Every structure is written in C-alpha cells, then in structure tokens.
Amino acid sequence: MQARLQAEAAFLERPFEYLLIHGRSPDRAEACARDLGNVFKDRNVKVRVTSDIEALVKESQMVITTTPSQSPLIKAEWLHA
C-alpha cells in the first residue's frame, strides 16, 4: 500500500514512463510490481522488477524508498544529480 501511494503521488508531481521495483523478497517485489502495473496500466507506465538495486538507483531520475530496514540499502555514491 505504501509503495502504491508513494508512486501515485510522485506521478502526479512528475509523470514518468518507467517504474523499477526492487525488494529484498523477490515474491513481494513481483506482487508489488503487479499491483503497480494495474494502477498505472492506463497511464502507459512500464513496471518491472530488478534484483540489482545499484543499477536501479544509477538509472533512475527519482528514487522512492518504503522500507522498514534500519540499515541503508542505497549507497550515496549511487545517486546522481
């Protein structure tokens, strides 16, 4: 639910064509991608899962995290301006 709300809010402010999903649990990431695929199907947004979080961050213009993790999943050097 949190990922869906964050993605929808981001799209309202800054529409995007691709949505890349990463999750520590591949099954949950796939479920999230299916859910978001349904949310964005009429907006021509392509949704896909990736297991490579570093590549995801490096190719993204915006990164949204919705994790309860207490340790960082993303390294600062992966981000770009």
C-alpha positions as CSV (number, residue, x, y, z in Angstrom):
1,M,0.0,0.0,0.0
2,Q,2.7,2.5,0.9
3,A,4.6,1.9,-2.3
4,R,1.4,2.4,-4.3
5,L,0.6,5.7,-2.6
6,Q,4.2,7.0,-3.0
7,A,4.3,6.1,-6.7
8,E,0.9,7.7,-7.4
9,A,1.9,10.9,-5.6
10,A,5.2,11.0,-7.4
11,F,3.4,10.5,-10.8
12,L,1.1,13.4,-10.0
13,E,4.0,15.7,-9.4
14,R,6.4,14.4,-12.0
15,P,4.9,11.9,-14.6
16,F,7.2,9.0,-15.5
17,E,7.3,6.3,-18.2
18,Y,9.1,3.5,-16.2
19,L,8.8,2.2,-12.7
20,L,11.5,-0.1,-11.4
21,I,10.8,-2.2,-8.4
22,H,13.3,-3.8,-6.0
23,G,12.6,-5.8,-2.9
24,R,14.6,-8.0,-0.6
25,S,11.9,-10.6,-1.1
26,P,11.6,-11.4,-4.9
27,D,8.0,-12.7,-4.4
28,R,6.9,-9.5,-2.6
29,A,8.6,-7.4,-5.3
30,E,6.7,-9.2,-8.0
31,A,3.5,-8.8,-6.1
32,C,4.2,-5.0,-5.8
33,A,5.0,-4.8,-9.5
34,R,1.7,-6.5,-10.4
35,D,-0.2,-4.1,-8.2
36,L,1.6,-1.1,-9.6
37,G,1.2,-2.4,-13.1
38,N,-2.6,-2.4,-12.6
39,V,-2.5,1.1,-11.0
40,F,-0.6,2.6,-14.0
41,K,-1.9,0.5,-16.9
42,D,-4.0,3.3,-18.3
43,R,-1.1,5.8,-18.0
44,N,1.3,3.9,-20.2
45,V,3.8,3.3,-17.4
46,K,6.0,0.2,-17.8
47,V,6.6,-1.5,-14.5
48,R,9.4,-4.1,-14.0
49,V,11.3,-5.8,-11.1
50,T,15.0,-5.8,-10.9
51,S,17.3,-7.6,-8.4
52,D,20.2,-5.2,-9.0
53,I,19.5,-2.3,-6.6
54,E,22.7,-0.4,-7.6
55,A,21.8,-0.4,-11.3
56,L,18.2,0.6,-10.4
57,V,19.4,3.6,-8.5
58,K,22.0,4.6,-11.1
59,E,19.5,4.6,-14.0
60,S,16.7,6.3,-12.1
61,Q,15.9,10.0,-12.0
62,M,13.9,9.6,-8.8
63,V,14.2,7.0,-6.0
64,I,11.5,6.3,-3.5
65,T,12.1,4.0,-0.6
66,T,9.4,2.4,1.5
67,T,11.3,0.1,3.7
68,P,11.3,-0.6,7.5
69,S,15.0,-1.5,7.2
70,Q,17.2,0.0,9.9
71,S,20.3,-0.3,7.8
72,P,20.8,1.6,4.5
73,L,20.0,-0.3,1.3
74,I,21.2,2.5,-1.0
75,K,24.7,4.0,-1.1
76,A,25.2,7.7,-1.6
77,E,27.7,7.3,-4.4
78,W,24.9,5.5,-6.5
79,L,22.8,8.7,-6.5
80,H,23.4,11.3,-9.2
81,A,22.2,14.9,-9.8
